[in-house]
Amino acid sequence: MSTPNEPPRLQPRAPHRPPVSPETSTVFGRPDGVDGAFAPRGPQGGSAARGPAPQIADPDPVLAEAFGRAPGDSESLQRDPDARYGESTEPEADPDPWRDPQAPATLTDPAVAAAQEAAPKSYGPKIGVRELLFGNRVSWRALAAIAVAAVVIAVIGGFVGRWTAEVTDPLHSKKVSISTKEPNSGDPKSRVTQVVNAMSRAVVSIEVRTDDALAGGSGVVIDKNGYILTNYHVVMTAAADKSAVLSVLTYDSTRLPARIVGTDPATDLAVVKVDDVDNLSVAQLGDSDKLQIGEEVVAFGQPEFLRNSVTSGIVSAVHRPYSEGNYPDSDQPGAVLDAIQTDAAVNHGNSGGPLVDMDGHVIGINTAGLMGGQDGGSIGLNFAIPSNEASDVAQALIRDGKITHPQLGASVADVANKAVSGAQVKNVVSGSPADRAGLKEGDVITSFNGRSTEDSSGLAVAVRKSPTGKGIPFTYWRDGRSLDGSVTLTAG
């Protein structure tokens, strides 16, 4: 009940129900004459208004087996998990591989069994040789003839075997002696052998030992007093290091102490001496100016410390200017040779050894060679100092212990272009013979004392081979013109 001061309360509103369509009412509505929830049942248990109740048919046997109770079990729907309901207990027949496309290939019994022969009830007579070999087709007489023929063949074979054993020599024998030819007691047929026999005792090996190194080369005895000619670069270590031990090994391996007499780096020559040695074999020096290209020569020495080695070849060229470059481990310029070129192999250790002609005369001192390949062996381009120049240097060193050479007083370098090739003057020493001759920087000397100078080595050789104290003609190129000049060399 509301109070006087309260506003009037609203009453509940009736729910809105949309009208039901006749089709829905027909399907879901009550049948006619029914007000309650259910219609009265008819005699069949169905609704009287709707007609008889539907009849429920028996379940399908498969469904009944799958979802029904187990036989004899009226209380529980649970089945024994190990039971095999509905399965046949009869053993399955063997599968037929002909009806199974997945069956593997197998071997089975044949379709028709092969007939087997019955085992003999008794054994027949034994077969003989004639029946076994010839099937009863050969008579006994023929068989006897064959046997006789076999015996005859065996006898003949034995006789032949015995005869061949007696006639043929056995494979091994203690009576064999190998015949040898007596050595030729006369002169050797090879000219090289003759040269070796005449020259080898005059060739020596030279060794230079320091605290941590061993160097060496070769040499040749040129005087019975023990003077030995060799290369400067063979003994340069001993010349610079007074503690180095210099020794000489003769042909018969006798080791002798040696001393340096004198050296000449400009020509790469040196003389050493051994004392108190009797019966030294002395080599004879030949005239190198008479050498001809193609002449046979033999090179002696100890390449790679292999003592008493010889190689042979020919003279490939003469008066070949060859520069050795700087000496090893030194800034000192190396020698420039007026060389004999030969294809006789010259390797490390041959330096200082003699180059000998077929008359047994020393015509050169082996000095250098162009090496090739991984091992640095000779390639047939080898050079020797001519014996005439070596003899002059050796005599000066033995006499004075030193030697001087003509000097030009100018430094030069190689040049070759379309205009000119020769020795180009790079620097002129003030007051030198070149300065007094009027040579200037840039001049190119193309010949000297009648000898062509195609490079700086050629000029160095030509200057060293010229006399001092007299005018020497030369030709040079300047400002596009060829000019002639004269210079007086001095010794230095």
Secondary structure, 3 states (H helix, E strand, C coil): CCCCCCCCCCCCCCCCCCCCCHHHHHHHCCCCCCCCCCCCECCCCCECCCCCCCCCCCCCHHHHHHHCCCCCCCCCCCCCCCCCCCCCCCCCCCCCCCCCCCCCCCCCCCCCCCCCCCCCCCCCCCCCHHHHHHCCCCCHHHHHHHHHHHHHHHHHHHHHHHHHHHHCCCCCCCCCCCCCCCCCCCCCCCHHHHHHHHHHHHEEEEEEECCCCEEEEEEEECCCCCEEEECHHHHHHHHHCCCCEEEEECCCCCEEECEEEEEECCCCEEEEECCCCCCCCCCCECCHHHCCCCCEEEEEECHHHCCCEEEEEEEEEEEEEEECCCCCCCCCCCCEEEEEEECCCCCCCCCCCEEEECCCCEEEEEEEEEEECCCCEEEEEEEEEEHHHHHHHHHHHHHHCCCCCEECCEEEEEEECCCCEEEEEEEECCCCHHHHCCCCCCCEEEEECCEECCCHHHHHHHHHCCCCCCEEEEEEEECCEEEEEEEECEEC
